[in-house]
């Protein structure tokens, strides 16, 4: 079998999940997740997404890795979520961005560029408010 299903969540072979990380139902994970993270329901984490430690990802959040789909891997970019970041519900994170340490992404935001450390962004496209 090429994948594991756990509580209606699919963990694909390239995924790495840290210690004490909790992943809710109906997620798909093929990226790398650090320790002590909380991944809420209906989150999509494809290959090329790297999530640090103590990160919270709200329900319905989607990470993308393909800038011009379907590129079959030609236009894939890595995405990084640094330690302590919080991502609200129903966010879309485009490929190739870095969400900084302790950054906050408001619910429903579309992140199209890097988010600095200790910054709060909201909206579509996500813009700095603090």
C-alpha positions in Angstrom: 0.0 0.0 0.0 1.4 3.4 -1.0 -0.3 5.4 1.8 -1.8 5.1 5.3 -5.3 6.2 6.2 -5.8 7.3 9.8 -9.1 8.6 11.0 -10.0 9.5 7.4 -6.7 11.3 7.0 -4.3 10.3 4.4 -0.6 10.3 5.3 1.4 9.8 2.1 4.9 8.1 1.9 7.0 11.2 1.7 5.3 12.8 4.7 7.2 13.3 8.0 5.3 14.1 11.1 7.0 15.3 14.3 6.5 14.2 17.9 3.2 15.1 19.7 1.7 16.6 16.5 -2.0 16.2 16.2 -3.7 15.9 12.9 -7.5 16.0 12.7 -9.9 14.2 10.3 -10.1 14.6 6.5 -6.5 15.9 6.0 -4.0 14.9 3.4 -0.3 15.2 4.3 2.7 14.7 2.0 4.8 17.5 3.5 7.0 17.7 6.5 5.5 18.8 9.9 7.6 19.6 13.0 6.9 18.8 16.7 3.9 19.9 18.8 1.8 21.1 15.9 -2.0 21.2 15.7 -3.4 20.6 12.2 -7.2 21.0 12.1 -9.7 19.1 9.9 -9.7 19.4 6.1 -6.1 20.7 5.7 -4.1 19.9 2.5 -0.3 19.8 2.9 1.4 18.6 -0.3 5.0 17.7 -1.0 7.3 20.6 -0.7 5.6 22.2 2.3 7.8 22.4 5.4 6.0 23.2 8.7 8.1 24.1 11.8 7.4 23.4 15.5 4.5 24.5 17.5 2.5 25.6 14.5 -1.3 25.9 14.4 -3.2 25.4 11.1 -6.9 26.1 11.1 -9.5 23.9 9.4 -9.9 24.1 5.7 -6.4 25.5 5.0 -4.9 24.6 1.6 -1.2 24.8 0.8 -0.2 24.6 -2.9 3.1 23.6 -4.4 2.5 24.1 -8.2 2.7 27.6 -9.5 1.2 26.7 -13.0 -0.7 23.5 -12.6 -0.5 20.9 -13.9 3.3 21.2 -14.3 4.1 17.7 -13.2 6.7 19.0 -10.8 8.4 21.5 -13.2 6.9 24.6 -11.5 6.8 23.3 -7.9 8.1 25.6 -5.2 8.8 24.9 -1.5 6.7 26.6 1.1 7.9 27.2 4.7 5.9 27.9 7.8 8.3 28.8 10.6 8.1 27.9 14.3 5.1 29.3 16.3 3.1 30.5 13.3 -0.7 30.5 13.5 -2.8 30.1 10.3 -6.6 30.7 10.6 -9.4 28.7 9.1 -9.9 28.5 5.3 -6.6 30.1 4.2 -4.9 29.5 0.9 -1.1 29.5 0.9 0.4 29.8 -2.6 3.7 28.1 -3.4 7.1 29.5 -2.7 6.2 31.7 0.3 7.7 31.8 3.8 5.4 32.4 6.8 7.8 33.7 9.5 8.2 32.8 13.1 5.2 33.6 15.3 3.4 35.2 12.3 -0.4 35.1 12.3 -2.5 34.6 9.1 -6.1 35.7 9.6 -9.0 33.4 8.6 -9.8 33.3 4.9 -6.6 34.9 3.8 -4.8 34.2 0.6 -1.0 34.4 1.1 0.8 35.3 -2.1 4.1 36.6 -0.7 6.3 36.1 2.4 5.0 37.0 5.8 7.6 38.5 8.2 8.3 37.2 11.7 5.9 38.4 14.4 3.5 39.9 11.8 -0.3 39.6 11.4 -1.7 39.5 7.8 -5.3 39.3 6.7 -7.3 39.5 3.4 -7.1 38.5 -0.2 -4.3 39.1 -1.0 -3.0 39.0 2.6 -1.7 42.3 3.9 0.1 43.3 7.1 -2.1 44.8 9.8 0.2 44.7 12.8 
